[in-house]
């Protein structure tokens, strides 16, 4: 069950904070009859992988007896004689920066309370100004915790949002990685490759590889705020780009920073009252990726509605249907008059209320866009810490999870002479380890909601003890394909350097993937082995029909055997070095031989030539 409260008053009244803190209890539940209780977090930021990762934490008597506070957002409970049960709230922030939390008590109750920013002191509730709470969830099921997790995962995939396009397992290509290579490897500007000639060439290759959505990252626009196509970089507009994509049955995606507008833009001029402030002063103008200096605008203010209208215009005029949102931090505005505080409140209280309301403001923009344009998808970039991560945004869109993983400073390493601090910027197994590390989300939240990009290179420099060596081999491609088909579905890199054989390899493998990707999307994960271990096995087979995939990774050469947990469908395809047999119960035995570090893929329920 999903529900929320709305407080109404026939006459205006004010919400208060007598002790200077929020005073709201949203719900309370007794967990006395449950033997096993766990807190499930979705917003821990791991510096080891430089990404958000899920985690589960046991809760026992010591936590209740010591009045421990838990951030959640999920609490899961089960017992030997009691069906499993969960409660959750929809919001978002990085652990431990809680806006809501569960307070435990010695009588084994858990009370979900407002912690900070849920309202501002003196906020009016009246006939035309109700106070609305976040959404809450309660679920129970016959079975065990795995049954509950699978059911909750299905709920998030199928029922949590009306914006159904965000749940489809499209394959995405994004131009950003080559833009970074162009900057760091070839010493050009980030935007030098953002032009019609290069994009048309990349689209041809992307089509042959099996890409569904082609995303132009930063630089396609003239200036932020107004979001018109750059006449300098695209003299004919994006018409030729869209025409070619349409001819291939592909979709157009574009990059946005929703919280900035160029100082000369119409959006800036018409929304000066919506400028973000810090200590009551507007943020200084700053260059946005080699384009005109911009200032920050507050999405919680009336500007959010205008930004939604701008996106709707772009759908109708340019044909974009995928929107990548970048650079939205949890905090940023302490202005009065934006709906998150008044002059009577302190700047700090207004700043915290902005942080609380930001996720809801983002969701309003997405929902307005998708109501007008149901084909639209919005990805929110959470590649850095301090972002609004939780269940709230997933009720409207999805996440863009990882950029390049850790930087030098994450490992206390000096900045290299060339200034490129991206450690996992190179083809090979290591980047894929980083990108697969957060796949633990897939137990509760489908991996299709966490877009992550893998490198498609088959011509690259291999770095090792023996020095640097230019190689042409398929192993990096197999690692990337085997990783992305587990649901993260992203590719980026230098498409024009891939060999014809490499392009064909991707096209063939992703063609098979598309036959079963809907099954993989609905399948709960089975994982054996640690990320980067030997073997590391991921089983994603739809238990209802046996269709799906098993992907095996190994860092050490040798032979490995895996037997599927699920029965498998006929119609088997695998890459080299694999033998598949079936046991009497219809499960698959997979014997895989690795001559070097790499990946093996076994699809079930596919046919060649489809």
Secondary structure, 3 states (H helix, E strand, C coil): CEECCEECCCCCEECCCCCCCCCCEEEEEECCCCCEEEEEEEEEEECCCCEEEEEEEEECHHHHHCCCEECCCEEEEEECCEEEEEEEECCCCCCCCCCEEEEECCCCEEEEEECCCCCCCCCEEECCECEECCCEEEEECCCCHHHHHHHHHHHHHHCCCCCHHHHCCCCEEECHHHHHHHHHCCCCCCCCCCCHHHHHHHHHHHHHHCCCEEEECCCCECCCCCCCECCCCCCCCCHHHHHHHHHHCCEEEEEECCCEEECCCHHHHHCHHHECEECCEECCCEEECCEEEEEEECCCCCHHHHHHHHHHHHHHHCCEEEEEECCCCCCCCCCCCCCCCCCCCCHHHHHHHHHHHHHHHHHHHHHHHHHHCCCCEEEEECCCCCCCCCHHHHCCCEEEEECCCCEHHHHCCCCCCCCCCECCCCCCHHHHHHHHHHHHHHHCCCHHHEEEEECCCCEEEEEECCEEEEEECCHHHHHHHHHHCCCCEEECCCHHHCCHHHHHHHHHHHHHHHHHHHHHHHCCCEEECCCCCCCEEEEEECCCCCCEEEEEEECCCEEEEEEEEEECCCCEEECCCEEEEECCCCEEEEEEEECCCEEEEEEECCCCCC
